[in-house]
Amino acid sequence: MPAEAAESVSSVFPQLEALLPHVQKPIQYVGGELNSTVKDWESCDVRWALMYPDAYEVGLPNQGVMILYEVLNEQQGVLAERTYSVWPDLEALMREHSVPQFTVDGHRPVGAFDVFGLSFSTELGYTNMLTALDLAGIPLEAKDRGIDDPVVLAGGHAAFNPEPIADFIDCAVIGDGEQAVLEITAIIRAWKAEGRPGGREELLLRLAKTGGVYVPGFYDVEYLPDGRIARVVPNRSGVPWRVSKHTVMDLDEWPYPKQPLVPLAETVHERMSVEIFRGCTRGCRFCQAGMITRPVRERSITGIGDMVEKGLKATGFEEVGLLSLSSADHSEIADVAKGLADRYEEDKIGLSLPSTRVDAFNIDLANELTRNGRRSGLTFAPEGGSERIRKVINKMVSEEDLIRTVATAYGNGWRQVKLYFMCGLPTETDDDVLQIADMATRVIQKGREVSGSNDIRCTVSIGGFVPKPHTPFQWAPQLSSEETDARLQKLRDKIRGDKKYGRSIGFRYHDGKPGIIEGLLSRGDRRMSAVIRAVYEDGGRFDGWREHFSYDRWTACADKALEPFGVDVDWYTTRERGYEEVLPWDHLDSGLDKEWLWEDWQDALDETEVDDCRWTPCFDCGVCPAMDTEIQIGPTGKKLLPLTVK
């Protein structure tokens, strides 16, 4: 952490500007977006650099970073700036000309901030973190940092198992960030005001003692002779055995972002987004996001209306995304959609839901969503091709439901439907996957019948299943990349071989290799740090991008780095775990009871479905007692106000 002299930290923009003519897309490095904030350095005593460790076009629209940026900058004496991963062309020039990793707001060096906070929604961003640390002049490993280095803090969904990056981070926060960042800020402020007693160690100890900040350096991991973990134990007094997640209970009290950022360069989402609820209790067994964000917390209909109005005024966007894990499940979604469509009819503001559950879709909702915007395709996610596999994953959608839903859509003028599936789910066979082709054929058949036209499309999109921590499938074996590819090849041949319908079915899939590396990192432990570092040192960057990802590099580095430990890639990925095994994340409390997760895993193997506990008695997953809450659901009975049409 910077010594508290009042000297200013100057912008590196003059040095950077000279390099920009020599790189692709220089506009992503210049900052100055609408609603961005640059605060005076000297008038602030706690300073955060926030990073989404990917390119600007992916990182800027990220809701989590945008919310924390605004929450922090609203505070007196606190400053937050953003930084993103630089592309390899600029990285090379920055190294050559000694330009450090910089923020896009004030172009200040990241190494000068108190906290360097990274939000990981995927594990494939880990090498980008190391690039940023190295460019910032921050020692890669936490044990080598001194009092003047920033505290490196991980958050986001991947931080629910931070063990693979334990060597590189000082601490991790699991769960919602809004209140957590303010609590951390207060601790840093007090420690600095006292003259930074006890150095870096004392600050980290104060953070750890809250029970809501995990400091890997304060825990020792002991291993069994066969490579499994024996136990994880605190090595300091006053450090908790288990670290709890943070949960914001009343979303209406946190209506962020109020002033969403408007990007200068093209980004992956060109719209303003409002999170309409957080959490999901549908209980899809593969879905980490649904499990770790429980309980469900809805934003009120009036809260949503207010956020949309302010956000549109502040940005000028022409589309509003109503975000959540299953947006059509909001208890007042029909009123929300109709109210917003009425209000913005003249302004032609379009509304969108990320993807719609087959059983939550209805044509009235779809018509409201497209009333003022363009009618694009509809996306549904049955996830599994056969009825049997959908029982295993607890995705309670029958083929009849799907056909009825798409018939309604095609009959009402839609021409394009996209279906999303996974390959490699637990207990899956070739037949389960080949049934995807049968389902797509029935969809086209029905579409032609109800629309009276042959000009309709169904796109089948397939991702590989990756088992994730804090889900019932955390014990499951992952399908090898060879088996995944072979299974998808059979499916592709079946679709292509269908002379009557094959041409109307689009087929998109990812090969199995990136999924194996994601699986290696998602269920990895501290021994993974050596692998990540080796990949980074061998030039690994932007592993989430197909054109930059190298499977051979990852496996070669893993073979070498893991050999001394007697484990390998298969040990982490395709191996099934038993109940008694200590999992690397067991000391991080997501609120879910491990016993309940195991029972749900057994239910999966028995093909037993479980209802959504929002509408049925409780299944004792453990979250509500841990949070001292009962699940809050609407409806509130209010209407979206004011209803005057703009």
ZAMARGU-4260 file (C-alpha; in steps of 0.2 Angstrom, whole numbers, plus 5000, padded with zeros to 4 digits):
<rodrens>
0) 5000/5000/5000 | 5007/5017/4995 | 5016/5026/5009 | 5005/5040/5015 | 5015/5055/5009
5) 5003/5067/5000 | 5012/5065/4984 | 5000/5063/4969 | 5001/5048/4958 | 5003/5054/4940
10) 4995/5047/4925 | 5004/5036/4913 | 4994/5042/4898 | 5008/5052/4890 | 5019/5036/4889
15) 5004/5026/4884 | 4998/5038/4871 | 5014/5036/4860 | 5010/5017/4860 | 4992/5017/4855
20) 4994/5020/4836 | 5004/5004/4835 | 4990/4993/4842 | 4973/4986/4837 | 4958/4994/4844
25) 4967/5008/4854 | 4950/5016/4859 | 4948/5002/4873 | 4962/5010/4883 | 4958/5028/4883
30) 4944/5029/4896 | 4932/5044/4897 | 4916/5034/4895 | 4899/5042/4899 | 4896/5040/4918
35) 4914/5036/4922 | 4922/5044/4937 | 4939/5051/4940 | 4942/5057/4958 | 4956/5067/4966
40) 4969/5056/4972 | 4975/5066/4987 | 4958/5069/4994 | 4955/5050/4995 | 4962/5039/5008
45) 4957/5022/5002 | 4959/5018/4983 | 4953/5003/4974 | 4958/4996/4956 | 4944/4985/4950
50) 4948/4972/4936 | 4937/4961/4926 | 4952/4950/4919 | 4947/4950/4901 | 4947/4962/4886
55) 4938/4978/4888 | 4924/4973/4876 | 4919/4958/4888 | 4924/4967/4905 | 4916/4984/4903
60) 4897/4978/4903 | 4901/4966/4918 | 4887/4971/4930 | 4897/4966/4946 | 4912/4977/4942
65) 4900/4991/4937 | 4890/4990/4953 | 4906/4990/4965 | 4914/5004/4955 | 4899/5015/4959
70) 4896/5009/4977 | 4914/5014/4981 | 4915/5030/4971 | 4899/5036/4980 | 4909/5036/4997
75) 4918/5051/5003 | 4937/5049/5003 | 4936/5033/4993 | 4941/5031/4975 | 4938/5016/4963
80) 4945/5015/4945 | 4944/5001/4932 | 4957/4991/4923 | 4955/4977/4910 | 4967/4965/4902
85) 4978/4972/4888 | 4979/4962/4872 | 4996/4954/4868 | 5001/4968/4855 | 5000/4981/4869
90) 5007/4970/4882 | 5023/4968/4872 | 5025/4987/4869 | 5021/4991/4888 | 5035/4979/4893
95) 5047/4987/4880 | 5043/5005/4886 | 5041/5001/4904 | 5023/5007/4905 | 5014/4998/4920
100) 4997/4990/4920 | 4985/5006/4921 | 4967/5010/4925 | 4956/5017/4911 | 4949/5031/4922
105) 4964/5041/4928 | 4978/5030/4919 | 4986/5028/4936 | 4997/5013/4939 | 4988/4999/4947
110) 5003/4996/4959 | 4999/5012/4967 | 4982/5007/4974 | 4977/5000/4991 | 4967/4986/4984
115) 4968/4977/4967 | 4951/4968/4966 | 4948/4955/4953 | 4931/4948/4948 | 4932/4930/4941
120) 4916/4924/4933 | 4926/4910/4924 | 4942/4901/4929 | 4950/4904/4912 | 4954/4922/4917
125) 4968/4916/4929 | 4983/4918/4917 | 4976/4936/4913 | 4977/4940/4932 | 4996/4935/4932
130) 4999/4946/4917 | 4991/4961/4925 | 5001/4958/4942 | 5017/4957/4932 | 5014/4972/4922
135) 5009/4982/4937 | 5025/4977/4946 | 5016/4968/4960 | 5025/4951/4965 | 5016/4937/4958
140) 5015/4927/4974 | 5007/4934/4990 | 5021/4929/5001 | 5033/4940/4991 | 5023/4956/4993
145) 5028/4971/5005 | 5018/4984/5014 | 5017/4996/4999 | 5010/4983/4987 | 4991/4982/4985
150) 4980/4969/4993 | 4976/4957/4979 | 4957/4952/4982 | 4947/4939/4972 | 4928/4939/4970
155) 4915/4933/4958 | 4908/4916/4956 | 4925/4907/4953 | 4931/4914/4970 | 4919/4901/4978
160) 4935/4890/4976 | 4950/4901/4976 | 4962/4887/4980 | 4970/4886/4963 | 4975/4904/4964
165) 4979/4904/4983 | 4997/4908/4980 | 4993/4923/4970 | 4979/4932/4980 | 4980/4939/4997
170) 4962/4936/5000 | 4945/4931/4993 | 4927/4937/4996 | 4913/4925/4992 | 4895/4931/4988
175) 4888/4948/4985 | 4901/4962/4985 | 4891/4978/4989 | 4892/4978/5008 | 4908/4968/5008
180) 4918/4981/4999 | 4912/4995/5011 | 4917/4984/5026 | 4934/4981/5019 | 4936/4999/5015
185) 4933/5004/5033 | 4946/4991/5040 | 4959/4998/5028 | 4955/5016/5032 | 4956/5013/5051
190) 4973/5003/5049 | 4980/5017/5038 | 4974/5030/5050 | 4983/5021/5064 | 5000/5022/5054
195) 4998/5004/5047 | 5003/4995/5063 | 5010/4977/5061 | 5011/4979/5042 | 5003/4969/5029
200) 5001/4954/5040 | 4991/4964/5053 | 4979/4971/5040 | 4976/4954/5033 | 4973/4947/5050
205) 4960/4961/5053 | 4951/4956/5037 | 4951/4938/5041 | 4944/4940/5058 | 4928/4947/5051
210) 4924/4929/5046 | 4919/4935/5029 | 4936/4937/5021 | 4946/4922/5016 | 4965/4924/5018
215) 4973/4908/5010 | 4990/4912/5018 | 4982/4909/5036 | 4977/4891/5032 | 4988/4876/5030
220) 4983/4861/5019 | 4988/4844/5023 | 4988/4829/5011 | 4985/4811/5012 | 4998/4799/5003
225) 4985/4796/4989 | 4985/4814/4985 | 4968/4819/4993 | 4967/4832/5006 | 4968/4827/5024
230) 4962/4843/5031 | 4963/4862/5030 | 4968/4871/5046 | 4970/4889/5052 | 4988/4893/5056
235) 4985/4909/5066 | 4974/4911/5081 | 4958/4921/5079 | 4956/4915/5061 | 4939/4906/5058
240) 4939/4888/5053 | 4925/4892/5040 | 4923/4908/5030 | 4905/4914/5026 | 4898/4921/5010
245) 4890/4938/5010 | 4872/4940/5005 | 4863/4957/5001 | 4845/4954/5008 | 4836/4969/5001
250) 4840/4973/4983 | 4829/4988/4984 | 4841/4996/4996 | 4855/4994/4982 | 4848/5000/4966
255) 4865/4999/4957 | 4871/5004/4944 | 4862/5020/4945 | 4873/5028/4931 | 4878/5013/4920
260) 4894/5015/4910 | 4892/5018/4891 | 4906/5010/4882 | 4917/5020/4869 | 4921/5004/4859
265) 4910/4990/4854 | 4906/4978/4868 | 4898/4961/4869 | 4881/4969/4876 | 4875/4985/4869
270) 4861/4988/4882 | 4857/4994/4899 | 4854/4980/4912 | 4844/4979/4927 | 4845/4964/4939
275) 4827/4960/4943 | 4831/4947/4956 | 4846/4937/4963 | 4847/4919/4967 | 4837/4904/4960
280) 4829/4889/4969 | 4825/4879/4953 | 4838/4867/4959 | 4846/4863/4942 | 4860/4851/4949
285) 4874/4857/4937 | 4871/4876/4940 | 4884/4883/4952 | 4876/4901/4950 | 4859/4895/4956
290) 4866/4885/4971 | 4878/4899/4977 | 4867/4914/4976 | 4852/4907/4986 | 4841/4912/4993
295) 4830/4921/4980 | 4828/4940/4983 | 4817/4949/4971 | 4818/4968/4967 | 4801/4976/4969
300) 4791/4981/4953 | 4793/4999/4958 | 4811/4997/4961 | 4814/4990/4944 | 4804/5004/4936
305) 4814/5017/4945 | 4830/5009/4940 | 4825/5008/4922 | 4819/5026/4921 | 4835/5033/4929
310) 4847/5021/4919 | 4839/5026/4902 | 4840/5044/4906 | 4859/5042/4911 | 4864/5032/4896
315) 4853/5034/4881 | 4853/5015/4877 | 4838/5009/4867 | 4837/4991/4875 | 4835/4986/4893
320) 4840/4968/4898 | 4830/4961/4913 | 4844/4951/4921 | 4843/4936/4933 | 4846/4918/4932
325) 4829/4914/4927 | 4820/4931/4924 | 4803/4924/4919 | 4802/4917/4937 | 4800/4935/4944
330) 4783/4934/4953 | 4777/4949/4944 | 4786/4947/4927 | 4770/4950/4917 | 4766/4966/4925
335) 4785/4972/4924 | 4785/4968/4905 | 4769/4976/4901 | 4772/4991/4912 | 4789/4994/4904
340) 4782/4991/4886 | 4768/5003/4889 | 4779/5017/4897 | 4792/5016/4883 | 4781/5013/4868
345) 4784/5030/4860 | 4803/5029/4863 | 4804/5012/4855 | 4814/5005/4870 | 4816/4986/4868
350) 4816/4974/4882 | 4825/4957/4883 | 4827/4942/4895 | 4843/4933/4894 | 4835/4916/4891
355) 4818/4909/4895 | 4813/4893/4903 | 4802/4883/4892 | 4789/4881/4906 | 4789/4900/4911
360) 4787/4906/4893 | 4770/4913/4887 | 4766/4922/4872 | 4759/4937/4881 | 4776/4940/4889
365) 4785/4937/4873 | 4774/4950/4864 | 4777/4963/4878 | 4796/4960/4877 | 4796/4963/4858
370) 4783/4976/4857 | 4795/4991/4855 | 4810/4982/4850 | 4816/4970/4836 | 4809/4952/4836
375) 4825/4942/4837 | 4825/4923/4840 | 4820/4915/4856 | 4832/4905/4866 | 4827/4890/4877
380) 4838/4879/4887 | 4832/4861/4889 | 4850/4857/4894 | 4847/4838/4891 | 4842/4829/4876
385) 4832/4815/4884 | 4818/4814/4897 | 4829/4803/4908 | 4844/4815/4908 | 4833/4830/4912
390) 4828/4820/4928 | 4846/4817/4932 | 4850/4836/4931 | 4833/4841/4939 | 4828/4851/4923
395) 4810/4848/4924 | 4805/4851/4906 | 4796/4838/4896 | 4798/4837/4877 | 4779/4840/4876
400) 4782/4856/4885 | 4795/4861/4873 | 4785/4857/4858 | 4770/4866/4864 | 4780/4881/4868
405) 4789/4882/4851 | 4773/4879/4842 | 4766/4894/4851 | 4781/4904/4846 | 4781/4899/4827
410) 4762/4901/4826 | 4764/4919/4832 | 4777/4924/4819 | 4794/4919/4826 | 4805/4911/4814
415) 4821/4907/4824 | 4822/4896/4840 | 4839/4892/4848 | 4840/4877/4860 | 4855/4875/4872
420) 4861/4858/4878 | 4875/4851/4888 | 4886/4836/4883 | 4895/4825/4896 | 4882/4826/4910
425) 4883/4813/4924 | 4876/4795/4918 | 4874/4802/4900 | 4875/4789/4886 | 4876/4792/4867
430) 4858/4789/4866 | 4854/4803/4878 | 4864/4815/4866 | 4857/4808/4850 | 4839/4812/4856
435) 4844/4830/4854 | 4843/4828/4835 | 4825/4820/4837 | 4820/4835/4848 | 4826/4847/4835
440) 4818/4838/4821 | 4801/4838/4830 | 4803/4857/4833 | 4806/4860/4814 | 4791/4848/4810
445) 4780/4857/4822 | 4786/4874/4816 | 4782/4871/4798 | 4765/4864/4802 | 4759/4879/4813
450) 4767/4892/4802 | 4763/4885/4786 | 4781/4889/4780 | 4797/4880/4777 | 4807/4896/4781
455) 4810/4892/4799 | 4826/4888/4809 | 4831/4879/4825 | 4849/4881/4831 | 4856/4868/4842
460) 4870/4875/4853 | 4880/4863/4864 | 4892/4866/4878 | 4902/4853/4888 | 4897/4850/4906
465) 4910/4855/4919 | 4907/4850/4937 | 4907/4865/4949 | 4910/4867/4967 | 4895/4869/4979
470) 4884/4859/4968 | 4877/4841/4969 | 4888/4837/4954 | 4904/4842/4963 | 4908/4824/4966
475) 4904/4819/4948 | 4917/4812/4935 | 4919/4824/4920 | 4918/4816/4903 | 4935/4816/4894
480) 4938/4827/4879 | 4939/4813/4867 | 4923/4805/4873 | 4914/4822/4872 | 4921/4825/4854
485) 4916/4807/4848 | 4898/4809/4855 | 4896/4826/4847 | 4902/4819/4831 | 4889/4806/4831
490) 4875/4819/4834 | 4882/4830/4820 | 4881/4815/4808 | 4864/4812/4813 | 4858/4830/4810
495) 4867/4832/4794 | 4861/4815/4788 | 4843/4820/4789 | 4838/4825/4772 | 4821/4832/4776
500) 4825/4843/4791 | 4844/4843/4793 | 4846/4859/4783 | 4834/4869/4794 | 4844/4864/4810
505) 4860/4874/4814 | 4873/4865/4825 | 4885/4874/4836 | 4897/4866/4848 | 4913/4868/4857
510) 4926/4854/4857 | 4929/4845/4873 | 4947/4852/4877 | 4943/4869/4885 | 4930/4861/4896
515) 4944/4849/4903 | 4955/4864/4908 | 4940/4873/4915 | 4936/4857/4925 | 4954/4856/4931
520) 4954/4874/4937 | 4936/4873/4944 | 4939/4858/4956 | 4958/4861/4958 | 4967/4864/4974
525) 4983/4874/4979 | 4994/4862/4968 | 4986/4871/4953 | 4995/4887/4957 | 5011/4879/4949
530) 5002/4874/4934 | 4994/4892/4931 | 5011/4900/4934 | 5019/4888/4921 | 5006/4891/4908
535) 5007/4910/4911 | 5026/4909/4909 | 5025/4899/4893 | 5014/4913/4885 | 4996/4908/4891
540) 4984/4923/4889 | 4966/4925/4886 | 4962/4907/4888 | 4943/4910/4887 | 4946/4915/4869
545) 4947/4900/4856 | 4960/4908/4846 | 4972/4911/4861 | 4968/4895/4870 | 4981/4881/4869
550) 4976/4864/4876 | 4993/4857/4873 | 5001/4870/4883 | 4990/4867/4898 | 4992/4848/4898
555) 5011/4849/4895 | 5013/4862/4910 | 5001/4852/4921 | 5010/4835/4918 | 5026/4843/4923
560) 5020/4854/4938 | 5009/4840/4945 | 5021/4826/4943 | 5030/4829/4960 | 5013/4827/4969
565) 5008/4811/4961 | 4992/4818/4953 | 4988/4822/4935 | 4974/4831/4925 | 4963/4815/4925
570) 4964/4814/4944 | 4956/4831/4945 | 4944/4830/4930 | 4938/4812/4926 | 4939/4805/4943
575) 4923/4803/4954 | 4924/4809/4972 | 4917/4800/4987 | 4907/4807/5002 | 4922/4806/5014
580) 4934/4816/5003 | 4939/4833/5009 | 4935/4845/4995 | 4947/4860/4992 | 4933/4872/4996
585) 4924/4863/5011 | 4930/4877/5022 | 4921/4890/5012 | 4903/4891/5017 | 4891/4895/5003
590) 4877/4892/5015 | 4873/4875/5007 | 4873/4860/5019 | 4886/4847/5012 | 4874/4833/5018
595) 4860/4840/5007 | 4871/4842/4992 | 4876/4824/4994 | 4858/4818/4995 | 4854/4828/4980
600) 4868/4819/4971 | 4861/4802/4976 | 4844/4808/4970 | 4852/4813/4953 | 4859/4795/4951
605) 4842/4788/4955 | 4834/4800/4942 | 4823/4808/4956 | 4817/4826/4953 | 4815/4839/4966
610) 4803/4854/4966 | 4807/4872/4967 | 4806/4876/4986 | 4799/4894/4982 | 4782/4886/4980
615) 4784/4870/4990 | 4789/4866/5008 | 4808/4868/5012 | 4820/4854/5007 | 4833/4859/5021
620) 4847/4865/5009 | 4853/4875/5024 | 4854/4892/5016 | 4839/4900/5025 | 4844/4896/5043
625) 4862/4901/5039 | 4856/4918/5033 | 4842/4919/5047 | 4829/4922/5034 | 4814/4915/5025
630) 4813/4916/5006 | 4805/4932/5001 | 4794/4932/4986 | 4781/4944/4979 | 4769/4948/4973
635) 4769/4965/4981 | 4752/4970/4973 | 4760/4986/4967 | 4760/4992/4949 | 4774/4999/4939
640) 4772/5018/4942 | 4771/5031/4935 | 4760/5023/4921 | 4759/5039/4911 | 4766/5034/4894
645) 4781/5044/4890
</rodrens>
